[in-house]
Amino acid sequence: MNYSSAKAVISGGASGLGFACAQSIITEGGQVVLLDINQEQGEHAASELGEQALFIQTDISQEQQVESAVDKAAEFMGAINLAIGCAGILGAALIHSKKGPMPADYFQQVVNINLMGSFLLTRAASQHMQNNQAVDGERGLILHTASIAAYEGQIGQTAYSATKAAITGMVLPLAREFARIGVRVMAVAPGVFETPMMEKITPEICEQIAAGIPNPSRFGTPQEFAAMVKHIFENQYLNGTTIRLDAAARLQ
Ligand SMILES: NC(=O)c1ccc[n+]([C@@H]2O[C@H](COP(=O)([O-])OP(=O)(O)OC[C@H]3O[C@@H](n4cnc5c(N)ncnc54)[C@H](O)[C@@H]3O)[C@@H](O)[C@H]2O)c1
């Protein structure tokens, strides 16, 4: 499928990697619907993207909200042939800190947003995709955002790494199941990217992290992530796997 035909629903689309994907789809002539919990940023992002974009405030961890938002997205665009899951939170914390053991609710929240949110988006989007007219045998692509922390989680990333590893684990069974409806399922595992999520880290730590990235020795740009998503959409032979996009970075 050509990117100009993309009708994309993007969770976490108001910011960072999701917003960069939205910009590249709009530039190519496609349509986007941004689902994000952040109303102010979502409205601002959609107005920057123009008339082919819509923002729907959505908590990606809430089943009814996701279902209703995806229905509205399909109505706005006439169909959905691309779902990009970018909503996520870091939820960095130790299991045993000076404050005591990590509350179970805290771990659960990371699971609800990062993992359940990915499932809920998959469920709602594939429901619409299966009714699409096939183009070259294809009806759509579902693309999730994992992380290299799925493989090399650092101290304090137990919840985050668990959810990202679970996303990589979902991709193959989903791709196998959705083969019969002509929908591909992929994930990208980014290394370290320049987005608001990373702005919480001090410049000194950023420099240290960048120095540990082999080549190029810098953070990735959201545009490099968006270029990967465009390639996956257009390359029909990519299915059922997670691609690392990390400049050879391996977390210590
Ligand atoms: N930036 C990186 O270095 C990096 C590396 C690896 C993986 N990732 C993953 O990429 C994805 C995008 O991250 P980013 O760097 O663009 O961060 P970001 O903070 O810029 O964007 C994340 C977006 O998700 C939204 N969001 C949070 N909770 C939500 C909820 N409950 N419902 C709906 N939306 C919600 C936020 O409002 C925000 O707009 C995340 O899943 C993140 O884990 C990022």
The ligand as an SDF file (V2000), in Angstrom:
LIG
                    3D

 44 48  0  0  0  0  0  0  0  0999 V2000
   11.5820    8.3080   23.2130 N   0  0  0  0  0  0  0  0  0  0  0  0
   12.2730    7.1820   23.3420 C   0  0  0  0  0  0  0  0  0  0  0  0
   13.5010    7.1880   23.4800 O   0  0  0  0  0  0  0  0  0  0  0  0
   11.5770    5.8520   23.2980 C   0  0  0  0  0  0  0  0  0  0  0  0
   12.3600    4.6970   23.2760 C   0  0  0  0  0  0  0  0  0  0  0  0
   11.7460    3.4620   23.2190 C   0  0  0  0  0  0  0  0  0  0  0  0
   10.3630    3.3670   23.1760 C   0  0  0  0  0  0  0  0  0  0  0  0
    9.6170    4.5070   23.2070 N   0  0  0  0  0  0  0  0  0  0  0  0
    8.1690    4.3460   23.1820 C   0  0  0  0  0  0  0  0  0  0  0  0
    7.6360    5.1370   22.1490 O   0  0  0  0  0  0  0  0  0  0  0  0
    6.2930    5.4970   22.4530 C   0  0  0  0  0  0  0  0  0  0  0  0
    6.1300    6.9900   22.2310 C   0  0  0  0  0  0  0  0  0  0  0  0
    6.9380    7.6600   23.1720 O   0  0  0  0  0  0  0  0  0  0  0  0
    7.5010    9.1290   22.9510 P   0  0  0  0  0  0  0  0  0  0  0  0
    8.9410    9.0940   23.1960 O   0  0  0  0  0  0  0  0  0  0  0  0
    6.9610    9.7030   21.6880 O   0  0  0  0  0  0  0  0  0  0  0  0
    6.8640    9.8330   24.2470 O   0  0  0  0  0  0  0  0  0  0  0  0
    5.8980   11.0840   24.4230 P   0  0  0  0  0  0  0  0  0  0  0  0
    5.7710   11.2310   25.8920 O   0  0  0  0  0  0  0  0  0  0  0  0
    6.3640   12.2240   23.6100 O   0  0  0  0  0  0  0  0  0  0  0  0
    4.5120   10.5520   23.8120 O   0  0  0  0  0  0  0  0  0  0  0  0
    3.6970    9.6270   24.4670 C   0  0  0  0  0  0  0  0  0  0  0  0
    2.2600   10.0780   24.3080 C   0  0  0  0  0  0  0  0  0  0  0  0
    1.4250    9.1070   24.9480 O   0  0  0  0  0  0  0  0  0  0  0  0
    0.3600    9.8010   25.5580 C   0  0  0  0  0  0  0  0  0  0  0  0
   -0.2440    8.9850   26.6110 N   0  0  0  0  0  0  0  0  0  0  0  0
    0.2420    8.6670   27.8380 C   0  0  0  0  0  0  0  0  0  0  0  0
   -0.6630    7.9650   28.5290 N   0  0  0  0  0  0  0  0  0  0  0  0
   -1.7440    7.8070   27.7340 C   0  0  0  0  0  0  0  0  0  0  0  0
   -3.0160    7.1930   27.8840 C   0  0  0  0  0  0  0  0  0  0  0  0
   -3.3490    6.5680   29.0210 N   0  0  0  0  0  0  0  0  0  0  0  0
   -3.8790    7.2350   26.8570 N   0  0  0  0  0  0  0  0  0  0  0  0
   -3.5660    7.8710   25.7090 C   0  0  0  0  0  0  0  0  0  0  0  0
   -2.3960    8.5140   25.5150 N   0  0  0  0  0  0  0  0  0  0  0  0
   -1.4870    8.4710   26.5110 C   0  0  0  0  0  0  0  0  0  0  0  0
    1.0090   11.0640   26.1150 C   0  0  0  0  0  0  0  0  0  0  0  0
    0.0420   12.0710   26.4010 O   0  0  0  0  0  0  0  0  0  0  0  0
    1.9510   11.4350   24.9810 C   0  0  0  0  0  0  0  0  0  0  0  0
    1.3420   12.3100   24.0630 O   0  0  0  0  0  0  0  0  0  0  0  0
    6.0620    5.0380   23.9040 C   0  0  0  0  0  0  0  0  0  0  0  0
    5.3550    3.8230   23.8970 O   0  0  0  0  0  0  0  0  0  0  0  0
    7.4690    4.8230   24.4280 C   0  0  0  0  0  0  0  0  0  0  0  0
    7.4990    3.8600   25.4540 O   0  0  0  0  0  0  0  0  0  0  0  0
   10.1850    5.7480   23.2600 C   0  0  0  0  0  0  0  0  0  0  0  0
  1  2  1  0
  2  3  2  0
  2  4  1  0
  4  5  1  0
  4 44  2  0
  5  6  2  0
  6  7  1  0
  7  8  2  0
  8  9  1  0
  8 44  1  0
  9 10  1  0
  9 42  1  0
 10 11  1  0
 11 12  1  0
 11 40  1  0
 12 13  1  0
 13 14  1  0
 14 15  2  0
 14 16  1  0
 14 17  1  0
 17 18  1  0
 18 19  2  0
 18 20  1  0
 18 21  1  0
 21 22  1  0
 22 23  1  0
 23 24  1  0
 23 38  1  0
 24 25  1  0
 25 26  1  0
 25 36  1  0
 26 27  1  0
 26 35  1  0
 27 28  2  0
 28 29  1  0
 29 30  1  0
 29 35  2  0
 30 31  1  0
 30 32  2  0
 32 33  1  0
 33 34  2  0
 34 35  1  0
 36 37  1  0
 36 38  1  0
 38 39  1  0
 40 41  1  0
 40 42  1  0
 42 43  1  0
M  CHG  2   8   1  16  -1
M  END
$$$$
